[in-house]
Amino acid sequence: MSSLRYGLRCLRDFRATATRRARPSAFTTASTSSRSRRTLTTSTPNQENGFEKLQLAIRNNPETAELQIPYARPMPVSPSYFSRHAQFNDSFVLVQDLARKYGRLPTVRPGHAERVAWKSKEQYRLAVGEAVKARDYSACIALAKRLHQIHPDLMPEEVKDGIRPFKRDINIYLNVAKPIPIDKFGRSHGVGRRKSSMARAWLVEGTGEVLVNGKTMNDAFGRVHDRESALWGLKIMDRMDKYNVWALVEGGGTTGQAEALAMAIAKALAVQEPALKASLRKAGVLTRDPRKVERKKAGHVKARKMPAWVKR
């Protein structure tokens, strides 16, 4: 990388002009005089109207004309144009120059800088369309993070522009959870899921009545374990006689519906009393349980069980 950086720096500082004697050509001059010359240069102040001057000089004095012809070959914008990773190399060299130039500016304490979602190696590859090596990208992103630690009041604009290509377009750390309001009737709403079951629960202050799909708890859930797990959030918080619950459940079996209802009631209770959210999460009633029954596979008796092996 050091040799590549040295080559890029040499290309960047290369600003020379080439002047040479050209062979006589029927296009440039109609005379065979040995005095006729043309000068090639890569940087002329009249490069835009060079061809107009060429035609005017031939028209006025076609035999002896000192011509200024612009260098017509298109030049690449970036000195890394012919390298394998042109865009990444330009960004890497820029970040290195910025780190060398502004590396001694005061920085904020660790953990006090603005949280930024940086692009991963795969995301950066997809953005620029270049197969960047992991070692080079890790070195570059380390310099970008070091520049990000500069104090916001002292950070130059060129530093912000230099590290912007390595930031994600959407900062996930700025996302704020949407608050669930309590309606005009004093009801809070919560949704819970477990396996293939889904439950919706509404809580309102009352005497502890519970209705599930218009039925009482004894009619909705025949097992005692299901009835206890459905109201577990209210029981551990000692709120059994404080709120009335009206719920709708669908899908799955009684066990899945009871655990989905427990999650829905806990979410609605956290809306009514936000101070209980930490205790409810510690009890595990606010966490979604992702476990499901594994599907049966072809050639298997069940999801994992194989037929008994028979030698003959």
N, C-alpha and C positions, 0 to 999 in steps of 0.2 A: 504493500500500500504506500510505503514511503517513496518507492520509485515511481509509482503512478502519480503521486502528488507532485513530485519534482517535475515530471513531464508535463502535467497540467499547468504548473506555474510557468514553465518555459513557453508553453504555447500561449498563455495569457499575456505574457510580457513581450511576445514577438510582434513587433510593429514595423518591420523593415519594408522597404520598397525595392523592387528589382528593376533595374534598367539595363537593357541589353540591345544589341544591334540585331535587327531582323532581316531576314532574306527578302529580296524583292518579290513582290506578289502582284499579280494582275489585278487583284481586287483593291489593294491599297493604292497603287500608283500605276499609271499607264506608261511610265518612262523607264528606260533601262539605265538611267544615269546612276553612277556610283555614289553621287552625293545624297540620293534619296534615302532617308532613314525613318524609322519609326521607334518610338520609345514606349515600353510597356511599364506600367506602374500599377501598384495595387491600391494606392490612395492618391487620388487627384481631387482638387477642389471642384473641378468642372466635370465630375464623372457622369452626371445625369445627362448633360447635353454633349457628350463626347462624340457620339455618332453624327450629330448635326455639324459639329466643327470639322469632322472628317470629310463630309460631303462638301462643305463650303470650301475647304482647302483644296480639294481635288478640282472643284469647279473653277476656282480662281487661278491656281498655278499647279496644274497636274504634274509637271515635270520635277519641280523641286519644292517639296512640301515637308515641313517638319510637323509631324503628326503626333498628337497625344491621344493614344488609344487606351481606354479603360480596360482593366483586367476583368474579363467578362465571366470568369468561372464563379459560380455561386459559392459563397463561403458559409460554413455551418455556424450557427449562432453560438453553440457551446463548444469549448475546446475538448470536451469528452464525447464529441459526436461519434467518433470512430471507435470508442471503447465499448465494452460489453454492456455496461450499466451506466449509460450517459446521465440520466436524470439523478440516479442515486449518487453517482460520483460528484456531480455538481453540488448536491445538497450536503454531502459529507465534507467536501472541501470548504464549503461556506461555514458549516458548523465548527470545523476546526479553526478557521480564521477567527470566528467570533469568540471561541473559547480562549484563543491566544490573546485577543484584543481586550476582552472584557472579563477575563477570568479572575481579576483581582477586585472586582466591584463587591461591595458588601452584600452579604446574603442573609436570608431570614433563617430562623432557627428550624431545625428539623421538625417536621410535622405542622409548621405554621404556614407553609406555602399553599397556594390554591391547588386543590386536588384536580388533577387532569387525567383524562382517559387517553393513554398513549396507544398508538396503533401497534398491533402485534406484527410479527414478521410476515405472517400470511396476509394480513390486512394490507400492509404496505406493498407487498408483492402484487396483490390484486389491484391496488390503486394506481401504481406506476407501470404495471405490466412488465416488470423485470424480475428475473430470478436472482434476487439478492441473497448473498451468503449470510448464514446466521452469525458468523463471527464478525463480519463487517457491520451488520445491522446492530448487533449488541454494542459494539464500540461506538457507533454513531448515536444510538439512543441514550447511551450513558452520558455523552457530552451534552445532548439536548436536555436531559434531566438536570445536569449540573448548571446549565444556563438558566433553566427555569427557577433555580433557587435564588437568583439575583433579586434583590429587594424590588418590589413593584414600582416604587417611586423613582428608582434609579435605572430601571431596565430600559435600554434604548429601543427604538422602534425596529431597527434592523435585527435585533435579537428576537423580537416577537415574530417578525416575518420569517426569520431563518428556522425557527423551531415549529412554525405552524404546520408544515407538511407532515410532521410526525404525530400530530394530534388527531384524535378522532373527531368527526364532524359533530357528533352528539356527545355531550359530556354526561355520562351516566350518573355522576355524583351530584348533579344539579336536579335530578328527578325528585319530586316531592310526592309522597303518597296522597291520593285524593281523599279528603276527609268525607266521612259518611255522616250526613246530618241527621238530626232527630226531627221528624215531621211535626206538623202542627198539633197532632193528637198525642204527642209524647212517645211515639213508637220509634224504636231503633230496629234496623234490618240487618240480617247477616245471612251469608250463603256458605254452605259447607258441602264437601264432596268426599266420598270414600268408595273405592272400587268403582262400580258403575252406578252408584246411588248419588242423588243430589237432593239437598234439603235447603229450604228457605224458612227462616224463623223471624218472627216479630216479637219484640219484648216491650211491655208497657207496665208501669207500676200497678200492682194489684195485690191479690191475696195468695198467689201461688197456683192458680189454675193452669193446666196444660192441655191443649187440644192439638192432636196430630191428625191432619186430614179430616177434621171434624169429629174425631174419636178421642176418647180418653186414653191415658197412657196404658191402662190395663187392657183395653181393647186393641190398641195399635200394636203393642209389643207383648207377646205372651210370656217371654222369658224374663226373669228378674234381672239377669245380667244386662240384657238390652235396655231395660228401663233405667237401670242405674247408670249405664254408660251414656245414655242420651242426656241425662240431667247432671252429669259429673261436674261441669263447669259451675253450675249454680250451687252444687252441694259443697264443693271445696271452698267456695267463697262465702258460704253461709248466706245465700240469697234465695233459698228455696221459697220462702213465704213473702218475698218482697215484690216479685215480678210475675205477671201473667205471660204465658207463652202460647202463641198461635203459630203453627208450623204446617208446611206442606212438604211431603217427601215423595220421591218417585224413583223408580229404577232399583235393580239389585234385590237383595234379600233383607231380612230383618236386621242382621248384624251390620251390614253396610249402611242401611238407613239410620240405625241408631247412632253409629259413629259419625256419620255425616251431620245428623241433627245436633250432636254434641259440639261439633265445630261451628255450626251456624249459631247456636245459642251463645257460645263463648264470644264470637265476633260481635253479636248484638249487645252482649253484656259489656264488652270493652268500649262500645260507643256510648252506652249509658254512663259508665264509670271508667274514664280513661286511666285512672290510677291503678286499676286492677289488671292492666294489660300485661305488665311484667310478670305478675304472679300467674296469670293464665297461661302465658307462654312457657313459664317454667314447669307448669303442670302438664304441658304437652297437648292441650286442647286447641291451641291456635295453629298448630303445625299440621300441614297437609300430609297425610300418610300415602306415599306413592305405591305401596305394595298392591299387586293384583295377582289374580290366578294366572299362572303361565299357560299358554296355549298348548294344545296337544300337537305333537309333531308326527309327520308321516313316518311309518315304520316303527313307532313307539307305541306302547300300550297306553301311556299317559304322556304328560309333559316330559318327564325324564325316564320313566320306567321302560326298560327294553324287554322284549320277549325272552323267555328262558332259553338258554342255549342248549341244544340237543345234539349230541354227537352223531347219532344215527336216526 
